[in-house]
Amino acid sequence: MWSKRRCTEEAIKIFEVACQELNLNGSLAHDNEGKEYLVITAPDGAIRTYYIDLLILQHITDGWDPKRALWELRKDVIMGLETGYDQYCTSPFDLSDRDRDYMFDLATKLLEFFGQLPTY
């Protein structure tokens, strides 16, 4: 099982690569309870977040060889950002037209990005 620190570092690392490759406005945020989130901000301010749940990431990486564990972790981060079902994500009902288009394109870009990642 990977350490919490390694899970956090790998989640942030793949997020940074995705933001650079896809030209996204990404940041790391914390809530009042100290939980860490990866955040993508759309042009008009809508956000898509991914909660870095260390227990889940440790569970995902447990039992796999290092390459497969890394792939599983990356898959969880990218697919979590693609779906955007976190409590802090902007509701689809509150999106401007421009942000709605951005989020739709974001999902497509993230899926294409994931398809380019090396497999285990």
N, C-alpha and C positions, 0 to 999 in steps of 0.2 A: 504494500500500500504506500502510495506517495505521501509525503509530508504535506501539511496544509500550506506551508510556504511554497513548496514546489508547485502545487496545484494553482495557487494564486499567481505565481510568476508566469507559468505557462499560459494561463487564461489571459493575463494582461499582454503577454508577448504576441499571441495570435490575434488579439484585438488590435494591437498597434500595427501589425502587418496588414491586417484587413483595412484599417483606416488609411494607411499609406497607399496601398495598392488601389483602393477604390475611391480615394480622395474624399473621405468622410470626416465630418467634424465630430471627433470622438473625445471622450474624457472619462476619467475615473471619479466616481462620487461616493460619498459616505452618507448614511442616514444617521439619525440621532442615536441609534442603537449600535453604531459602529460597523454595520454591514456595508460591504463594498459592492458597487455596481459599475458596470461598464455602460456608458451612455453615448448614444448617437443623437445629435441634435439636427433637426431639419431646418431649412431656411427661415421659416416663420415661427420657429420655437418649439414645435412638437418634438417629443423625445421618445426614443425606443431604448429600453434598458434591459440589461441582463444581470441578475443577482448572482454573484459569485458564491454559490452555496458549497462550502468546503466539504461538508459531509457527503453530499451527492458526488462531487468531483472525486473525492477519495474512494468512494464506492465504485465509481465508473472505472477508475484506474486499477483497482484491486484485482490481482490474479492474472493480469495480462503481462506479456513481455513489454519492455519499455517502448518499442515502436508502436505497438497496438494501443497501449495505454495513452500515449500522446495523441494518436489519431482519435481515440474515443473522446478525450478531453476537448480537442479542437472541434470535433463534431458537435458536442454539447454546447459550446460557446457560440459557434456560428449559427447553429439551428435555433438556439435560444434568442439570438438577436434577430434572426429572420422572422420568427413567429411573433415575438414581442408581446408575450402574455404576462408581463410582470405588472405588479400593482402600481408602479409609477409611470408606466407607459401612457402616453396621451391617448385618450379614447378615440376610436375612429369617428365618433360623432362630433368630436371637437376639432377635427383637422380642417385647416384651410384647404382650398383646392390645390394650391401649390404643394403643401405638405403631404396631402393625400397622394399626389403623383410621385413625390419624393419617396414616400414610404413604400409604395408599390415597386418603384424602380430599385429601392434598397433591397427588398426581398429578392428580387431577381438577381441583382449583383452579388448578394451574399451566397445564393445557391450556386452561381457560376464560379465564385471564388472557392467555395468548398469543393467543387468538382475538380479544381486545379491542384488541390492539396495532395501531396504524396500519400499513398496508402501504406498500410503496414505491410 
